[in-house]
């Protein structure tokens, strides 16, 4: 979602993405409860292949999903056949849907893909344009623990997933952290042996910008939002130094006449 298309390579294969990102929990039920409380319509930013979008629609939520990668949206359409979901290929920094929403949310670290302040503010400006006056924005970010913001020189094993044809994909990687730009680049190495015994290797970097609590408070404040609720995880625990996430539920600040 930045100007460098290389940062979207991680999402070039929807099948692998689904294997690695298939669980509705723990964030899905939290978002569903919020959507049911607020009512529709709902907009998901960076919806991917519909991991959260589709279950929300199955529970009667009127929802639109946007993603910048056409292949992800095409996969989402295939998976959601028969459901009244509107799928849109669009960049979160410049989309124009011509309508407003009761809830706008993200569940896939979309804000982390905004690598500059200009990108972050463009994202928030589009949300502001599309959010009803009494609607809510939900942002979910990784908490910037010091252990995350380090560089590793040795490749580490991350996890293994199994394709539908039984082939295992072994995922490992290294991290590089740029403290000046607050950007962590995760380089993933995916290895598998195909049916012909051929060894395959796919190397994909992904850059994510981390934000700190006081930084987020300022960004939201100066871009037209007021924080209504702040949690450290989807169980609605308070934000602490040990939190795994920073979950912001915001409303638009009233216009001063």
N, C-alpha and C positions, 0 to 999 in steps of 0.2 A: 503494500500500500504506500510505499514511498515511490520516488521517481525512478529508482533503480529496479528494473524488472527482475533482476537476479534475486531480489528478496522475496519474490513470489514463487521461486522454484520449489520450495517446500510443499506447495499446494498444487503442483502440476499433475500429480497422480491421485485422483479422487479415491481409487480403490485402496491404496495404501493409507491415505488419510483416514478413511473409514475404519480400517483395521486398528489404527492407533488412537482413534477418537470416536468411540462408539457408545460410551456410557452416558446415560441421561442424568445420573446422580454424580456428584452431590448438588451441582448448581441447578439442574433442571427443575426439581420440585420447588426450590426457592423462587425461581423465576415464574413458574406456573402459578404459585400462590399469589405473587405480586400482580401478575396479569389478571387473575380472577378477581382480585380485590379492586383493581383500577378499572377493569373493563377494557374493551377494544376501542378502536383498532390499535394494534401493536406493531412495532417495527423492530426487526433484529438487524443489527449492523454486523457485517462479516459472518453471515449465517453458515458459510461452508456448505456442506451437503445436507444440512437440515437436522443435525443431531438434536437440537433443542426446538427448532421451528416446527418440525413435523409433530412431535408429541403435544406441543401447545395447540396446534390446529386440531389434533385428534380429541382434545379436551374442549373443543368449542370456541377457542380463541380466534378472533379475526386477526390475521397476521400477514405481514409482508416481510420477506427476507431479501437482503441485498448482499452481494459479494462481488469483489472486483475480478475474480477468476471465472471466466465463462464455463470452464470444465466442471467447476464445483457446482455452479447453478444448474448445469445440465444434469448432473448426477442427482441433485436434489429434486429436480422435476421428475426424473424417472422413479425415485423412491416414494414420491408423494402423489402418484397418479390417483385421481379421484378426490383429492382433498382441495378445498378452496383456498389455496395459498397463492399469493402473487410473488413470483420470483423475479428479481431485477438484477442485472449486471450493472454495477455502479461502484464508483470510488467514494468512500465515506467523506472525502474532503470536498467533493463538488456535486453530490447528487441533488436532483431536484425532482420531487415526486408530485408536487402540486397539491398536497394534502397534509393534514396534521394528525398526530397520534397521541393517545393517552399514555402510552409507555413506549419508550425507546431504550433498548438494552443491547448489550454485547456479552457474549460468553466465551469468546475465543481470543482474548488478549489483543483485541483490535487496537486499543489505545496504545499499547506497547509498540505497535507497528508505526506509529507516528514518530518519526526519528528527529524531527525538529520542532521548535516551538511554533513555527508557522503552520506546520502540519497539524499539530495539536489544536491550535486555535481555529483552523479551517474546519476540522472535525466538529468542534463545539459550536461553531457558527451554524453549520448545517443542521445540527441537532436542535438548536434554538429556533431555527426557522420552521422546523417540522414538528415541534412539540406543542401540544395544546397548553394554554395558559395555566391550567391546573393539572397538567400531566406530570410525568416523572421520567427522569433519565436514570438508568442504572449502569454504573461502570464497575467492572471487576478487574482489579489489577493484582499482580504478584506483589507481596510485601518485599521491599528491597533489603532483605537480610544481607549482612556483610558476606555470608557464606556463598551467596549467589553472585556477588559482584567481584569475582576473582577470575584469574586466567589459569588454565590448566595446560600443561605441556605434554601430558601423557594421555593418550586416548583411553577413555573409560567405557566399560560396558554399561548400556542404559537399559535395554529391555529387548524381548523377542516377541514377534507376532507371527501368527500362522495364517497363510492365505487359504482361500477356499479349496484350492487344489492340493493342500497339505504341505506346500513348501514353506519353510520357516525363513523369516527375514530377521537377521540379527542386527540390532541397532546399537551403535556406540557413537562416541563423539568427544570433541574438545570444546572448551569455552575460552573466549578472549573478551576481556572487559576493558573498555575505554572509559576511564574515570572522568575525563574532561567532557565527553559527549554523553556520558551515562548510558552507553550502548553496550550491551552484551551480545556478542555474535556466537551463536551455537552452530558448530559445524557437525552435521550428522553424517555418519558412515553407515549405509545400509548394505548388508552383504547377504547373498543367497545363492544357492546352487540350483540351477534350473533342471528340468526333466532330462536334459541331454548331458547333465554332469558339468555344465559350464558354470564357472564361478563368475558372479556378477557383483559389481561394486558401484554404488551411487553415492556421490559426495555432494551434500547440499548445505550451504550456509544459510542461516536465518539471523537477522539482526533485530534486536528488540531494545527499545529505550525504556529504562526504568525511571520511575518518578517517586519522589519522597512525599510523605504525608503533608508537610507544610507547603511543598511545591504544588501539590494537587489542590490544596485549599486555596492558594493564591490563583492558580489557573482557572479554577471554577468561578471564584469570586469575580475576577476581572473579565470573565467572558460570559457573564450574565446569569450565573447559577448560584443557588443557595443550597447548602448541604442540609438535607432533612434528617437523614439517618446515615450512620457510618458503622460498619461491622468489620470484624476481623476474619470472618468466615461465613459460610452459608447457614450455619446454625445460629446466626445472629449474635455471636459472642462479641463483646466490646473489642475495639482495636487495642492491642497491646504490643509490646516489643517481641512477643512470641507468636504473633498472628501469622497465618499463612497467606492471607490476602488483605486487600483493602477494598471493601465494597461500599461504593458511594451511591446513595439514592438522593437525587437532587430535583429541585423544581426551579423554574425560571424566576429570577428576581422580578418584582413588579416594576413596571415602567414608572419613572418619576415624571409627573406632568408639571 
